[in-house]
Amino acid sequence: MKNTDFPVTTAVRFLRAHNVEFGGHLYDYVDRGGTAHSAASLGVDEHCVVKTIVLEDDRKQPLICLQHGDRDVSTKSLARLLGVKSVVPCSPEVATRHTGYLVGGTSPFGTRKAIPTFLERSITTLPCLYVNGGKRGFLVSMPPAELVRVLAPTLVDAAAA
């Protein structure tokens, strides 16, 4: 697939504006298919597919946690790291309100407003990552260093044991 044979989403505009070298990857979206489905569709390791999880702390402040597709976020660990009482996933409606993206198509790039972003530390060691490109059934690939460069996320160890 040529680098232009995919939708021009808000995330793609963000990546282009920040001169990020990335690849676009379309697949048939399946409701609740998650990273297992997208990884299988693209023939890549689910560990390299990064979930964009929109959460809120106990003060209803939004945050994004980027996690390996085959891992879950320990909200207790994340709350402890942030020094807050609790962190919980947002409802789909609230996540859309914060990011401007529909759940299943949530990208960490080009969110409606700036949202603190936390990246599972081990993602930075992957040779290449795949993350949502702002539309259901569309992932973008890039070296982790590019994601770190443009998002400046806080690195965390928040995978559930």
C-alpha positions in Angstrom: 0.0 0.0 0.0 1.3 3.4 -0.9 1.6 5.9 2.0 -1.4 7.8 0.5 -3.9 5.0 0.1 -5.7 5.6 3.4 -8.1 8.1 5.0 -6.8 11.6 5.8 -7.9 11.8 9.5 -7.1 14.4 12.1 -4.3 12.0 13.3 -2.8 11.8 9.8 -2.9 15.6 9.5 -1.1 15.8 12.9 1.6 13.3 11.8 2.2 15.1 8.5 2.4 18.5 10.3 5.0 17.0 12.6 7.0 15.4 9.8 6.5 11.9 11.1 7.5 9.1 8.7 4.6 6.6 9.1 2.8 3.8 7.2 -0.9 3.5 6.8 -2.6 0.1 7.3 -6.3 -0.6 6.6 -8.1 -3.7 7.8 -11.8 -4.8 8.1 -12.9 -3.4 11.5 -14.9 -5.8 13.7 -16.8 -4.4 16.7 -15.0 -5.6 19.9 -12.3 -7.3 17.8 -9.7 -5.2 19.5 -5.9 -5.6 19.0 -6.1 -9.3 18.5 -8.2 -8.8 15.4 -6.2 -5.9 14.0 -2.9 -7.7 14.6 -4.2 -10.9 12.9 -5.6 -8.9 10.0 -2.2 -7.2 9.4 -0.1 -10.2 10.2 1.8 -8.6 13.0 2.5 -9.5 16.6 -0.3 -8.2 18.9 2.4 -7.0 21.3 3.4 -4.4 18.7 -0.1 -3.1 18.3 -0.6 -0.3 20.8 -4.0 0.4 22.5 -5.0 4.0 23.1 -7.0 3.9 26.4 -8.8 7.0 27.5 -9.1 7.2 31.3 -10.1 9.7 34.0 -8.7 10.3 37.4 -10.8 10.9 40.6 -11.2 14.6 39.6 -12.6 13.6 36.2 -9.4 14.8 34.5 -8.7 12.8 31.3 -5.5 11.0 30.5 -4.4 8.6 27.8 -2.4 5.4 28.5 -0.8 3.7 25.5 -0.4 0.0 26.2 0.7 -3.2 24.4 -2.3 -4.8 22.7 -1.7 -8.1 24.6 -1.5 -6.4 28.0 -4.0 -4.6 30.2 -3.4 -1.4 32.2 -3.3 -1.7 35.9 -5.4 1.3 36.9 -4.2 0.9 40.5 -0.6 1.1 39.5 -1.3 4.1 37.2 -3.2 5.9 40.0 -0.3 5.3 42.4 2.2 6.6 39.8 0.1 9.7 39.3 -0.6 10.3 43.0 -4.3 10.2 42.7 -7.0 8.1 44.4 -8.3 6.3 41.4 -8.1 6.0 37.6 -10.9 4.5 35.6 -11.7 4.0 31.9 -14.0 6.6 30.4 -17.3 5.6 29.0 -17.3 5.7 25.1 -19.3 8.9 25.1 -16.9 10.7 27.5 -13.8 9.3 25.6 -15.2 10.7 22.4 -15.9 14.1 24.0 -12.3 14.3 25.3 -10.5 13.1 22.1 -12.9 13.8 19.2 -12.5 10.1 18.1 -15.0 7.3 18.2 -14.0 4.4 20.5 -12.3 1.8 18.3 -10.8 4.6 16.2 -9.2 6.6 19.0 -5.7 7.9 18.1 -3.3 9.6 20.6 -2.5 12.0 17.7 -4.5 15.2 17.1 -6.9 14.8 20.0 -9.5 17.6 20.4 -7.6 19.0 23.4 -4.2 18.3 24.9 -4.4 15.3 27.1 -1.6 14.0 29.4 -0.3 10.8 27.7 1.4 7.9 29.4 3.3 5.3 27.5 4.2 1.8 28.7 8.0 2.0 28.9 8.6 -1.3 27.1 6.9 0.0 24.0 9.9 2.2 23.4 12.0 -1.0 22.8 9.8 -2.3 19.9 11.3 -2.1 16.4 8.0 -0.8 15.1 4.6 0.0 16.6 1.1 0.1 15.2 -1.3 2.5 16.7 -4.8 3.8 15.7 -4.8 6.3 12.9 -8.0 8.0 13.9 -10.6 5.8 12.2 -11.9 2.3 12.9 -10.0 -0.2 10.8 -7.0 2.0 10.3 -3.6 1.8 12.0 -0.4 3.8 11.5 3.0 2.2 11.9 6.2 4.0 13.0 9.3 3.6 15.1 8.5 4.2 18.8 11.0 7.1 18.8 8.7 9.1 16.5 5.7 8.6 18.8 7.9 9.7 21.8 9.2 12.7 19.8 5.8 14.1 18.9 3.7 13.2 22.0 6.4 13.6 24.7 4.6 11.0 26.8 5.5 10.1 30.4 7.0 6.6 30.5 5.4 4.3 33.0 5.4 0.7 34.1 1.6 0.2 34.4 0.9 -3.2 32.7 -1.2 -5.5 34.8 0.7 -8.4 36.1 
